[in-house]
Amino acid sequence: MANTIHVDVVSAEESIFSGEARFVALPGEAGELGIYPRHTPLITRIRPGAVRIETADGKEEFVFVAGGILEVQPNAVTVLSDTAIRGKDLDDEKANQAKAAAEEALKNAKSDIDIAMAQSELAVMAAQIAALRKYRQKK
């Protein structure tokens, strides 16, 4: 147990991953974060991108998150995100269609709020596509 840390990745709809891990890597607000067992306690926001979990048996789990909150305790990591998708469930075609829709919304945006919302959606879709490419390279 001393060489692992409990990891929970939770979306608004469901628990995406729950289990023991040797290592977790994810996109922190100020850069990539790497977390090993007995890490210093931390709470921070995370950017859209890939959460990579090296499980206790040496396998790798991959989850895309559209931003969220990370809580780290010495023996537990919790990732809370409005949207989290297992790597195996990512759909290249849907992500590209959503990115195109966000680009179109950005072109047609009339107010500052519309522009900000379209830019945010575009950033999430670009991160999802990048995460999907990373996932496919690992396979």
FIRO-306769 format. One record per atom (N, C-alpha, C): atom name; residue in one letter; x, y, z. Coordinates in nm, 2 decimals, decimal comma, padded with zeros to 4 digits, always signed. Atoms other than C-alpha are relative to their C-alpha. Layout:
N
@atom->CA&type->a&east->X&north->Y&up->Z
...
//
This chain:
139
@atom->N&type->m&east->+00,08&north->-00,12&up->+00,00
@atom->CA&type->m&east->+00,00&north->+00,00&up->+00,00
@atom->C&type->m&east->+00,09&north->+00,13&up->+00,00
@atom->N&type->a&east->-00,08&north->-00,12&up->-00,01
@atom->CA&type->a&east->+00,29&north->+00,24&up->+00,07
@atom->C&type->a&east->+00,05&north->+00,05&up->-00,14
@atom->N&type->n&east->-00,05&north->-00,04&up->+00,13
@atom->CA&type->n&east->+00,39&north->+00,24&up->-00,30
@atom->C&type->n&east->-00,11&north->+00,04&up->-00,09
@atom->N&type->t&east->+00,11&north->-00,04&up->+00,09
@atom->CA&type->t&east->+00,05&north->+00,33&up->-00,43
@atom->C&type->t&east->-00,08&north->+00,11&up->+00,07
@atom->N&type->i&east->+00,09&north->-00,10&up->-00,04
@atom->CA&type->i&east->-00,20&north->+00,61&up->-00,40
@atom->C&type->i&east->-00,14&north->-00,02&up->-00,06
@atom->N&type->h&east->+00,14&north->+00,02&up->+00,05
@atom->CA&type->h&east->-00,58&north->+00,59&up->-00,43
@atom->C&type->h&east->-00,04&north->+00,12&up->-00,09
@atom->N&type->v&east->+00,04&north->-00,10&up->+00,10
@atom->CA&type->v&east->-00,71&north->+00,78&up->-00,74
@atom->C&type->v&east->-00,15&north->-00,01&up->-00,03
@atom->N&type->d&east->+00,14&north->-00,01&up->+00,05
@atom->CA&type->d&east->-01,07&north->+00,89&up->-00,81
@atom->C&type->d&east->+00,00&north->+00,11&up->-00,10
@atom->N&type->v&east->+00,03&north->-00,10&up->+00,10
@atom->CA&type->v&east->-01,16&north->+01,06&up->-01,13
@atom->C&type->v&east->-00,15&north->+00,00&up->-00,02
@atom->N&type->v&east->+00,15&north->+00,00&up->+00,00
@atom->CA&type->v&east->-01,52&north->+01,18&up->-01,12
@atom->C&type->v&east->-00,05&north->+00,11&up->-00,09
@atom->N&type->s&east->+00,07&north->-00,10&up->+00,09
@atom->CA&type->s&east->-01,74&north->+01,36&up->-01,38
@atom->C&type->s&east->-00,13&north->+00,04&up->+00,07
@atom->N&type->a&east->+00,13&north->-00,04&up->-00,06
@atom->CA&type->a&east->-02,07&north->+01,53&up->-01,31
@atom->C&type->a&east->-00,10&north->-00,12&up->-00,01
@atom->N&type->e&east->+00,09&north->+00,11&up->+00,02
@atom->CA&type->e&east->-02,24&north->+01,21&up->-01,44
@atom->C&type->e&east->+00,04&north->-00,13&up->+00,07
@atom->N&type->e&east->-00,04&north->+00,13&up->-00,05
@atom->CA&type->e&east->-02,03&north->+00,92&up->-01,31
@atom->C&type->e&east->+00,14&north->+00,00&up->+00,05
@atom->N&type->s&east->-00,14&north->+00,02&up->-00,04
@atom->CA&type->s&east->-01,71&north->+00,79&up->-01,15
@atom->C&type->s&east->+00,06&north->-00,07&up->-00,13
@atom->N&type->i&east->-00,07&north->+00,05&up->+00,12
@atom->CA&type->i&east->-01,47&north->+00,74&up->-01,44
@atom->C&type->i&east->+00,11&north->-00,10&up->+00,03
@atom->N&type->f&east->-00,11&north->+00,09&up->-00,05
@atom->CA&type->f&east->-01,18&north->+00,58&up->-01,25
@atom->C&type->f&east->+00,00&north->+00,00&up->+00,15
@atom->N&type->s&east->-00,03&north->+00,00&up->-00,14
@atom->CA&type->s&east->-01,13&north->+00,46&up->-00,90
@atom->C&type->s&east->+00,09&north->-00,12&up->+00,03
@atom->N&type->g&east->-00,10&north->+00,11&up->-00,02
@atom->CA&type->g&east->-00,83&north->+00,25&up->-00,80
@atom->C&type->g&east->+00,13&north->+00,05&up->+00,05
@atom->N&type->e&east->-00,13&north->-00,03&up->-00,05
@atom->CA&type->e&east->-00,48&north->+00,23&up->-00,68
@atom->C&type->e&east->+00,10&north->+00,03&up->-00,12
@atom->N&type->a&east->-00,09&north->-00,04&up->+00,11
@atom->CA&type->a&east->-00,20&north->+00,39&up->-00,88
@atom->C&type->a&east->+00,14&north->+00,02&up->+00,06
@atom->N&type->r&east->-00,14&north->-00,03&up->-00,04
@atom->CA&type->r&east->+00,18&north->+00,43&up->-00,87
@atom->C&type->r&east->+00,03&north->+00,14&up->-00,03
@atom->N&type->f&east->-00,04&north->-00,13&up->+00,05
@atom->CA&type->f&east->+00,18&north->+00,76&up->-01,05
@atom->C&type->f&east->-00,12&north->+00,06&up->-00,07
@atom->N&type->v&east->+00,11&north->-00,07&up->+00,08
@atom->CA&type->v&east->-00,07&north->+01,02&up->-01,19
@atom->C&type->v&east->+00,07&north->+00,13&up->-00,06
@atom->N&type->a&east->-00,04&north->-00,13&up->+00,06
@atom->CA&type->a&east->+00,01&north->+01,30&up->-01,44
@atom->C&type->a&east->-00,12&north->+00,07&up->-00,06
@atom->N&type->l&east->+00,11&north->-00,07&up->+00,05
@atom->CA&type->l&east->-00,23&north->+01,57&up->-01,54
@atom->C&type->l&east->+00,04&north->+00,15&up->-00,02
@atom->N&type->p&east->-00,04&north->-00,14&up->+00,04
@atom->CA&type->p&east->-00,24&north->+01,93&up->-01,68
@atom->C&type->p&east->-00,05&north->+00,10&up->+00,11
@atom->N&type->g&east->+00,03&north->-00,10&up->-00,10
@atom->CA&type->g&east->-00,22&north->+02,17&up->-01,39
@atom->C&type->g&east->-00,02&north->+00,14&up->-00,06
@atom->N&type->e&east->+00,02&north->-00,14&up->+00,05
@atom->CA&type->e&east->-00,31&north->+02,54&up->-01,42
@atom->C&type->e&east->+00,13&north->+00,06&up->-00,04
@atom->N&type->a&east->-00,13&north->-00,06&up->+00,03
@atom->CA&type->a&east->+00,06&north->+02,63&up->-01,42
@atom->C&type->a&east->+00,10&north->-00,09&up->-00,07
@atom->N&type->g&east->-00,08&north->+00,10&up->+00,07
@atom->CA&type->g&east->+00,19&north->+02,33&up->-01,61
@atom->C&type->g&east->-00,03&north->-00,14&up->+00,04
@atom->N&type->e&east->+00,03&north->+00,14&up->-00,02
@atom->CA&type->e&east->+00,20&north->+01,95&up->-01,60
@atom->C&type->e&east->+00,04&north->-00,04&up->+00,14
@atom->N&type->l&east->-00,02&north->+00,05&up->-00,14
@atom->CA&type->l&east->+00,17&north->+01,79&up->-01,25
@atom->C&type->l&east->+00,03&north->-00,15&up->+00,00
@atom->N&type->g&east->-00,03&north->+00,14&up->-00,02
@atom->CA&type->g&east->+00,32&north->+01,46&up->-01,15
@atom->C&type->g&east->-00,02&north->-00,03&up->+00,14
@atom->N&type->i&east->+00,03&north->+00,03&up->-00,13
@atom->CA&type->i&east->+00,19&north->+01,29&up->-00,84
@atom->C&type->i&east->+00,04&north->-00,14&up->+00,04
@atom->N&type->y&east->-00,04&north->+00,13&up->-00,05
@atom->CA&type->y&east->+00,35&north->+01,00&up->-00,65
@atom->C&type->y&east->-00,07&north->-00,02&up->+00,14
@atom->N&type->p&east->+00,05&north->+00,02&up->-00,14
@atom->CA&type->p&east->+00,23&north->+00,84&up->-00,32
@atom->C&type->p&east->+00,08&north->+00,09&up->+00,10
@atom->N&type->r&east->-00,05&north->-00,09&up->-00,11
@atom->CA&type->r&east->+00,29&north->+01,06&up->-00,01
@atom->C&type->r&east->+00,03&north->+00,14&up->-00,05
@atom->N&type->h&east->-00,02&north->-00,14&up->+00,05
@atom->CA&type->h&east->+00,27&north->+01,38&up->-00,22
@atom->C&type->h&east->-00,05&north->+00,10&up->+00,10
@atom->N&type->t&east->+00,04&north->-00,10&up->-00,09
@atom->CA&type->t&east->+00,23&north->+01,70&up->-00,03
@atom->C&type->t&east->-00,15&north->+00,04&up->-00,03
@atom->N&type->p&east->+00,14&north->-00,03&up->+00,03
@atom->CA&type->p&east->-00,14&north->+01,80&up->+00,01
@atom->C&type->p&east->-00,01&north->+00,13&up->-00,09
@atom->N&type->l&east->+00,01&north->-00,10&up->+00,10
@atom->CA&type->l&east->-00,26&north->+02,03&up->-00,27
@atom->C&type->l&east->-00,14&north->+00,01&up->-00,05
@atom->N&type->i&east->+00,13&north->-00,02&up->+00,07
@atom->CA&type->i&east->-00,58&north->+02,18&up->-00,41
@atom->C&type->i&east->+00,03&north->+00,10&up->-00,11
@atom->N&type->t&east->-00,02&north->-00,09&up->+00,11
@atom->CA&type->t&east->-00,56&north->+02,34&up->-00,76
@atom->C&type->t&east->-00,10&north->-00,03&up->-00,11
@atom->N&type->r&east->+00,08&north->+00,02&up->+00,12
@atom->CA&type->r&east->-00,75&north->+02,39&up->-01,08
@atom->C&type->r&east->+00,09&north->-00,07&up->-00,10
@atom->N&type->i&east->-00,07&north->+00,06&up->+00,11
@atom->CA&type->i&east->-00,66&north->+02,18&up->-01,38
@atom->C&type->i&east->-00,06&north->+00,04&up->-00,13
@atom->N&type->r&east->+00,04&north->-00,05&up->+00,14
@atom->CA&type->r&east->-00,68&north->+02,27&up->-01,75
@atom->C&type->r&east->-00,05&north->-00,12&up->-00,07
@atom->N&type->p&east->+00,04&north->+00,11&up->+00,09
@atom->CA&type->p&east->-00,84&north->+02,06&up->-02,02
@atom->C&type->p&east->+00,12&north->-00,08&up->-00,05
@atom->N&type->g&east->-00,11&north->+00,08&up->+00,05
@atom->CA&type->g&east->-00,63&north->+01,77&up->-02,12
@atom->C&type->g&east->+00,00&north->-00,14&up->+00,05
@atom->N&type->a&east->+00,00&north->+00,14&up->-00,04
@atom->CA&type->a&east->-00,52&north->+01,42&up->-02,04
@atom->C&type->a&east->+00,05&north->-00,03&up->+00,14
@atom->N&type->v&east->-00,04&north->+00,05&up->-00,13
@atom->CA&type->v&east->-00,50&north->+01,25&up->-01,70
@atom->C&type->v&east->+00,06&north->-00,14&up->-00,03
@atom->N&type->r&east->-00,07&north->+00,13&up->+00,02
@atom->CA&type->r&east->-00,25&north->+00,96&up->-01,72
@atom->C&type->r&east->+00,02&north->-00,06&up->+00,14
@atom->N&type->i&east->-00,01&north->+00,07&up->-00,13
@atom->CA&type->i&east->-00,27&north->+00,70&up->-01,44
@atom->C&type->i&east->+00,07&north->-00,13&up->-00,02
@atom->N&type->e&east->-00,07&north->+00,13&up->+00,01
@atom->CA&type->e&east->-00,01&north->+00,43&up->-01,40
@atom->C&type->e&east->-00,05&north->-00,08&up->+00,12
@atom->N&type->t&east->+00,07&north->+00,08&up->-00,10
@atom->CA&type->t&east->-00,21&north->+00,16&up->-01,21
@atom->C&type->t&east->+00,11&north->-00,08&up->+00,08
@atom->N&type->a&east->-00,09&north->+00,08&up->-00,09
@atom->CA&type->a&east->-00,06&north->-00,06&up->-00,93
@atom->C&type->a&east->+00,06&north->-00,12&up->-00,08
@atom->N&type->d&east->-00,06&north->+00,12&up->+00,07
@atom->CA&type->d&east->-00,02&north->-00,35&up->-01,18
@atom->C&type->d&east->+00,08&north->+00,04&up->-00,12
@atom->N&type->g&east->-00,09&north->-00,05&up->+00,11
@atom->CA&type->g&east->+00,18&north->-00,13&up->-01,42
@atom->C&type->g&east->-00,07&north->+00,04&up->-00,13
@atom->N&type->k&east->+00,07&north->-00,04&up->+00,12
@atom->CA&type->k&east->-00,09&north->-00,07&up->-01,68
@atom->C&type->k&east->-00,03&north->+00,15&up->+00,01
@atom->N&type->e&east->+00,03&north->-00,15&up->+00,00
@atom->CA&type->e&east->-00,19&north->+00,28&up->-01,79
@atom->C&type->e&east->-00,14&north->+00,02&up->-00,04
@atom->N&type->e&east->+00,13&north->-00,05&up->+00,02
@atom->CA&type->e&east->-00,53&north->+00,44&up->-01,77
@atom->C&type->e&east->+00,01&north->+00,14&up->-00,05
@atom->N&type->f&east->-00,01&north->-00,13&up->+00,06
@atom->CA&type->f&east->-00,60&north->+00,75&up->-01,97
@atom->C&type->f&east->-00,14&north->+00,06&up->+00,00
@atom->N&type->v&east->+00,13&north->-00,07&up->-00,01
@atom->CA&type->v&east->-00,89&north->+01,00&up->-01,91
@atom->C&type->v&east->+00,02&north->+00,14&up->-00,05
@atom->N&type->f&east->+00,00&north->-00,14&up->+00,04
@atom->CA&type->f&east->-00,96&north->+01,33&up->-02,09
@atom->C&type->f&east->-00,09&north->+00,07&up->+00,10
@atom->N&type->v&east->+00,08&north->-00,08&up->-00,08
@atom->CA&type->v&east->-01,09&north->+01,60&up->-01,86
@atom->C&type->v&east->-00,01&north->+00,14&up->-00,06
@atom->N&type->a&east->+00,02&north->-00,14&up->+00,06
@atom->CA&type->a&east->-01,24&north->+01,94&up->-01,97
@atom->C&type->a&east->+00,03&north->+00,10&up->+00,11
@atom->N&type->g&east->-00,03&north->-00,09&up->-00,12
@atom->CA&type->g&east->-01,07&north->+02,12&up->-01,67
@atom->C&type->g&east->-00,07&north->-00,06&up->+00,12
@atom->N&type->g&east->+00,06&north->+00,04&up->-00,13
@atom->CA&type->g&east->-01,17&north->+02,09&up->-01,31
@atom->C&type->g&east->+00,08&north->+00,03&up->+00,12
@atom->N&type->i&east->-00,07&north->-00,03&up->-00,13
@atom->CA&type->i&east->-01,04&north->+02,07&up->-00,96
@atom->C&type->i&east->+00,08&north->-00,13&up->+00,04
@atom->N&type->l&east->-00,08&north->+00,11&up->-00,05
@atom->CA&type->l&east->-00,76&north->+01,85&up->-00,82
@atom->C&type->l&east->+00,02&north->+00,01&up->+00,15
@atom->N&type->e&east->-00,04&north->+00,00&up->-00,14
@atom->CA&type->e&east->-00,72&north->+01,75&up->-00,46
@atom->C&type->e&east->+00,09&north->-00,11&up->+00,02
@atom->N&type->v&east->-00,10&north->+00,10&up->-00,02
@atom->CA&type->v&east->-00,41&north->+01,57&up->-00,35
@atom->C&type->v&east->+00,02&north->-00,01&up->+00,16
@atom->N&type->q&east->-00,04&north->+00,03&up->-00,14
@atom->CA&type->q&east->-00,36&north->+01,41&up->+00,00
@atom->C&type->q&east->+00,11&north->-00,10&up->-00,01
@atom->N&type->p&east->-00,11&north->+00,10&up->+00,01
@atom->CA&type->p&east->-00,07&north->+01,19&up->+00,09
@atom->C&type->p&east->-00,03&north->-00,14&up->-00,05
@atom->N&type->n&east->+00,04&north->+00,14&up->+00,04
@atom->CA&type->n&east->-00,27&north->+00,87&up->+00,02
@atom->C&type->n&east->-00,11&north->+00,00&up->-00,10
@atom->N&type->a&east->+00,12&north->+00,00&up->+00,09
@atom->CA&type->a&east->-00,54&north->+00,99&up->-00,22
@atom->C&type->a&east->+00,01&north->+00,12&up->-00,10
@atom->N&type->v&east->+00,01&north->-00,10&up->+00,10
@atom->CA&type->v&east->-00,59&north->+01,19&up->-00,54
@atom->C&type->v&east->-00,14&north->+00,00&up->-00,05
@atom->N&type->t&east->+00,13&north->-00,01&up->+00,05
@atom->CA&type->t&east->-00,93&north->+01,32&up->-00,64
@atom->C&type->t&east->+00,00&north->+00,11&up->-00,11
@atom->N&type->v&east->+00,02&north->-00,09&up->+00,11
@atom->CA&type->v&east->-01,00&north->+01,48&up->-00,98
@atom->C&type->v&east->-00,15&north->+00,01&up->-00,02
@atom->N&type->l&east->+00,14&north->-00,03&up->+00,03
@atom->CA&type->l&east->-01,34&north->+01,65&up->-01,02
@atom->C&type->l&east->-00,01&north->+00,08&up->-00,13
@atom->N&type->s&east->+00,01&north->-00,07&up->+00,13
@atom->CA&type->s&east->-01,44&north->+01,76&up->-01,37
@atom->C&type->s&east->-00,15&north->-00,01&up->-00,04
@atom->N&type->d&east->+00,13&north->+00,00&up->+00,06
@atom->CA&type->d&east->-01,77&north->+01,86&up->-01,53
@atom->C&type->d&east->-00,01&north->-00,11&up->-00,11
@atom->N&type->t&east->+00,00&north->+00,10&up->+00,11
@atom->CA&type->t&east->-01,67&north->+01,64&up->-01,83
@atom->C&type->t&east->+00,13&north->-00,08&up->+00,01
@atom->N&type->a&east->-00,12&north->+00,09&up->+00,00
@atom->CA&type->a&east->-01,44&north->+01,34&up->-01,81
@atom->C&type->a&east->-00,04&north->-00,12&up->-00,09
@atom->N&type->i&east->+00,02&north->+00,10&up->+00,10
@atom->CA&type->i&east->-01,41&north->+01,08&up->-02,09
@atom->C&type->i&east->+00,12&north->-00,10&up->+00,00
@atom->N&type->r&east->-00,11&north->+00,10&up->+00,01
@atom->CA&type->r&east->-01,22&north->+00,75&up->-02,08
@atom->C&type->r&east->+00,07&north->+00,01&up->-00,14
@atom->N&type->g&east->-00,07&north->-00,01&up->+00,12
@atom->CA&type->g&east->-00,95&north->+00,74&up->-02,34
@atom->C&type->g&east->-00,06&north->-00,09&up->-00,11
@atom->N&type->k&east->+00,05&north->+00,09&up->+00,10
@atom->CA&type->k&east->-01,10&north->+00,44&up->-02,51
@atom->C&type->k&east->-00,14&north->+00,04&up->-00,06
@atom->N&type->d&east->+00,13&north->-00,05&up->+00,04
@atom->CA&type->d&east->-01,43&north->+00,63&up->-02,54
@atom->C&type->d&east->+00,01&north->+00,13&up->-00,08
@atom->N&type->l&east->-00,01&north->-00,12&up->+00,08
@atom->CA&type->l&east->-01,29&north->+00,93&up->-02,72
@atom->C&type->l&east->-00,03&north->-00,02&up->-00,14
@atom->N&type->d&east->+00,04&north->+00,02&up->+00,14
@atom->CA&type->d&east->-01,43&north->+00,98&up->-03,07
@atom->C&type->d&east->+00,06&north->+00,11&up->-00,08
@atom->N&type->d&east->-00,07&north->-00,10&up->+00,08
@atom->CA&type->d&east->-01,21&north->+01,16&up->-03,32
@atom->C&type->d&east->-00,09&north->+00,08&up->-00,09
@atom->N&type->e&east->+00,09&north->-00,07&up->+00,09
@atom->CA&type->e&east->-01,49&north->+01,24&up->-03,56
@atom->C&type->e&east->-00,09&north->+00,10&up->+00,08
@atom->N&type->k&east->+00,09&north->-00,09&up->-00,09
@atom->CA&type->k&east->-01,72&north->+01,39&up->-03,28
@atom->C&type->k&east->+00,08&north->+00,12&up->+00,04
@atom->N&type->a&east->-00,08&north->-00,10&up->-00,05
@atom->CA&type->a&east->-01,43&north->+01,59&up->-03,14
@atom->C&type->a&east->+00,03&north->+00,10&up->-00,11
@atom->N&type->n&east->-00,03&north->-00,10&up->+00,11
@atom->CA&type->n&east->-01,34&north->+01,74&up->-03,48
@atom->C&type->n&east->-00,13&north->+00,07&up->-00,05
@atom->N&type->q&east->+00,13&north->-00,07&up->+00,03
@atom->CA&type->q&east->-01,71&north->+01,82&up->-03,55
@atom->C&type->q&east->-00,02&north->+00,11&up->+00,10
@atom->N&type->a&east->+00,02&north->-00,10&up->-00,10
@atom->CA&type->a&east->-01,73&north->+02,00&up->-03,22
@atom->C&type->a&east->+00,09&north->+00,11&up->-00,01
@atom->N&type->k&east->-00,10&north->-00,11&up->+00,01
@atom->CA&type->k&east->-01,41&north->+02,19&up->-03,28
@atom->C&type->k&east->-00,04&north->+00,09&up->-00,12
@atom->N&type->a&east->+00,05&north->-00,08&up->+00,11
@atom->CA&type->a&east->-01,55&north->+02,30&up->-03,62
@atom->C&type->a&east->-00,12&north->+00,09&up->+00,04
@atom->N&type->a&east->+00,11&north->-00,08&up->-00,04
@atom->CA&type->a&east->-01,87&north->+02,41&up->-03,46
@atom->C&type->a&east->+00,04&north->+00,12&up->+00,09
@atom->N&type->a&east->-00,05&north->-00,11&up->-00,09
@atom->CA&type->a&east->-01,68&north->+02,61&up->-03,19
@atom->C&type->a&east->+00,07&north->+00,11&up->-00,09
@atom->N&type->e&east->-00,06&north->-00,10&up->+00,09
@atom->CA&type->e&east->-01,47&north->+02,78&up->-03,47
@atom->C&type->e&east->-00,11&north->+00,08&up->-00,07
@atom->N&type->e&east->+00,11&north->-00,07&up->+00,07
@atom->CA&type->e&east->-01,79&north->+02,87&up->-03,65
@atom->C&type->e&east->-00,07&north->+00,10&up->+00,10
@atom->N&type->a&east->+00,06&north->-00,08&up->-00,10
@atom->CA&type->a&east->-01,94&north->+03,00&up->-03,33
@atom->C&type->a&east->+00,09&north->+00,13&up->+00,03
@atom->N&type->l&east->-00,09&north->-00,11&up->-00,02
@atom->CA&type->l&east->-01,63&north->+03,21&up->-03,28
@atom->C&type->l&east->-00,01&north->+00,11&up->-00,11
@atom->N&type->k&east->+00,01&north->-00,09&up->+00,12
@atom->CA&type->k&east->-01,66&north->+03,36&up->-03,63
@atom->C&type->k&east->-00,13&north->+00,09&up->+00,01
@atom->N&type->n&east->+00,13&north->-00,07&up->+00,00
@atom->CA&type->n&east->-02,03&north->+03,45&up->-03,57
@atom->C&type->n&east->-00,03&north->+00,07&up->+00,14
@atom->N&type->a&east->+00,03&north->-00,06&up->-00,13
@atom->CA&type->a&east->-01,99&north->+03,58&up->-03,21
@atom->C&type->a&east->-00,01&north->+00,15&up->-00,01
@atom->N&type->k&east->+00,03&north->-00,14&up->+00,01
@atom->CA&type->k&east->-02,14&north->+03,92&up->-03,16
@atom->C&type->k&east->+00,05&north->+00,07&up->+00,13
@atom->N&type->s&east->-00,03&north->-00,06&up->-00,12
@atom->CA&type->s&east->-02,07&north->+03,99&up->-02,79
@atom->C&type->s&east->+00,12&north->-00,05&up->+00,06
@atom->N&type->d&east->-00,12&north->+00,05&up->-00,07
@atom->CA&type->d&east->-01,77&north->+03,96&up->-02,56
@atom->C&type->d&east->-00,03&north->-00,14&up->+00,07
@atom->N&type->i&east->+00,03&north->+00,13&up->-00,07
@atom->CA&type->i&east->-01,95&north->+03,68&up->-02,37
@atom->C&type->i&east->-00,01&north->-00,11&up->-00,11
@atom->N&type->d&east->+00,00&north->+00,10&up->+00,11
@atom->CA&type->d&east->-02,02&north->+03,49&up->-02,70
@atom->C&type->d&east->+00,14&north->-00,04&up->-00,04
@atom->N&type->i&east->-00,13&north->+00,02&up->+00,05
@atom->CA&type->i&east->-01,66&north->+03,53&up->-02,80
@atom->C&type->i&east->+00,08&north->-00,09&up->+00,11
@atom->N&type->a&east->-00,06&north->+00,08&up->-00,11
@atom->CA&type->a&east->-01,54&north->+03,40&up->-02,45
@atom->C&type->a&east->-00,04&north->-00,14&up->+00,00
@atom->N&type->m&east->+00,06&north->+00,14&up->+00,00
@atom->CA&type->m&east->-01,77&north->+03,10&up->-02,46
@atom->C&type->m&east->+00,05&north->-00,08&up->-00,12
@atom->N&type->a&east->-00,05&north->+00,07&up->+00,12
@atom->CA&type->a&east->-01,66&north->+03,01&up->-02,81
@atom->C&type->a&east->+00,15&north->-00,03&up->+00,01
@atom->N&type->q&east->-00,15&north->+00,03&up->-00,02
@atom->CA&type->q&east->-01,29&north->+03,04&up->-02,72
@atom->C&type->q&east->+00,02&north->-00,11&up->+00,10
@atom->N&type->s&east->-00,01&north->+00,10&up->-00,10
@atom->CA&type->s&east->-01,34&north->+02,83&up->-02,42
@atom->C&type->s&east->-00,03&north->-00,14&up->-00,06
@atom->N&type->e&east->+00,04&north->+00,12&up->+00,06
@atom->CA&type->e&east->-01,52&north->+02,56&up->-02,61
@atom->C&type->e&east->+00,11&north->-00,05&up->-00,10
@atom->N&type->l&east->-00,11&north->+00,03&up->+00,09
@atom->CA&type->l&east->-01,25&north->+02,57&up->-02,88
@atom->C&type->l&east->+00,12&north->-00,05&up->+00,07
@atom->N&type->a&east->-00,11&north->+00,05&up->-00,07
@atom->CA&type->a&east->-00,98&north->+02,53&up->-02,63
@atom->C&type->a&east->-00,02&north->-00,14&up->+00,06
@atom->N&type->v&east->+00,03&north->+00,13&up->-00,05
@atom->CA&type->v&east->-01,15&north->+02,23&up->-02,47
@atom->C&type->v&east->+00,01&north->-00,11&up->-00,12
@atom->N&type->m&east->+00,00&north->+00,10&up->+00,11
@atom->CA&type->m&east->-01,20&north->+02,06&up->-02,81
@atom->C&type->m&east->+00,14&north->-00,02&up->-00,06
@atom->N&type->a&east->-00,14&north->+00,02&up->+00,05
@atom->CA&type->a&east->-00,84&north->+02,13&up->-02,92
@atom->C&type->a&east->+00,08&north->-00,09&up->+00,10
@atom->N&type->a&east->-00,07&north->+00,09&up->-00,10
@atom->CA&type->a&east->-00,72&north->+01,97&up->-02,59
@atom->C&type->a&east->-00,05&north->-00,14&up->-00,01
@atom->N&type->q&east->+00,05&north->+00,14&up->+00,01
@atom->CA&type->q&east->-00,95&north->+01,67&up->-02,64
@atom->C&type->q&east->+00,06&north->-00,06&up->-00,12
@atom->N&type->i&east->-00,06&north->+00,06&up->+00,12
@atom->CA&type->i&east->-00,81&north->+01,62&up->-02,99
@atom->C&type->i&east->+00,15&north->-00,04&up->+00,03
@atom->N&type->a&east->-00,14&north->+00,02&up->-00,03
@atom->CA&type->a&east->-00,45&north->+01,65&up->-02,86
@atom->C&type->a&east->+00,01&north->-00,12&up->+00,10
@atom->N&type->a&east->+00,01&north->+00,12&up->-00,09
@atom->CA&type->a&east->-00,54&north->+01,40&up->-02,58
@atom->C&type->a&east->-00,02&north->-00,13&up->-00,07
@atom->N&type->l&east->+00,03&north->+00,12&up->+00,08
@atom->CA&type->l&east->-00,68&north->+01,16&up->-02,83
@atom->C&type->l&east->+00,12&north->-00,05&up->-00,08
@atom->N&type->r&east->-00,13&north->+00,04&up->+00,08
@atom->CA&type->r&east->-00,36&north->+01,17&up->-03,04
@atom->C&type->r&east->+00,10&north->-00,06&up->+00,10
@atom->N&type->k&east->-00,10&north->+00,05&up->-00,09
@atom->CA&type->k&east->-00,15&north->+01,11&up->-02,73
@atom->C&type->k&east->-00,05&north->-00,15&up->+00,04
@atom->N&type->y&east->+00,06&north->+00,14&up->-00,04
@atom->CA&type->y&east->-00,38&north->+00,81&up->-02,63
@atom->C&type->y&east->+00,03&north->-00,10&up->-00,11
@atom->N&type->r&east->-00,02&north->+00,09&up->+00,11
@atom->CA&type->r&east->-00,35&north->+00,66&up->-02,98
@atom->C&type->r&east->+00,15&north->-00,03&up->-00,02
@atom->N&type->q&east->-00,14&north->+00,03&up->+00,01
@atom->CA&type->q&east->+00,03&north->+00,69&up->-02,98
@atom->C&type->q&east->+00,05&north->-00,10&up->+00,11
@atom->N&type->k&east->-00,04&north->+00,09&up->-00,11
@atom->CA&type->k&east->+00,05&north->+00,50&up->-02,65
@atom->C&type->k&east->-00,04&north->-00,14&up->-00,02
@atom->N&type->k&east->+00,05&north->+00,14&up->+00,03
@atom->CA&type->k&east->-00,15&north->+00,21&up->-02,78
@atom->C&type->k&east->+00,08&north->-00,08&up->-00,08
//
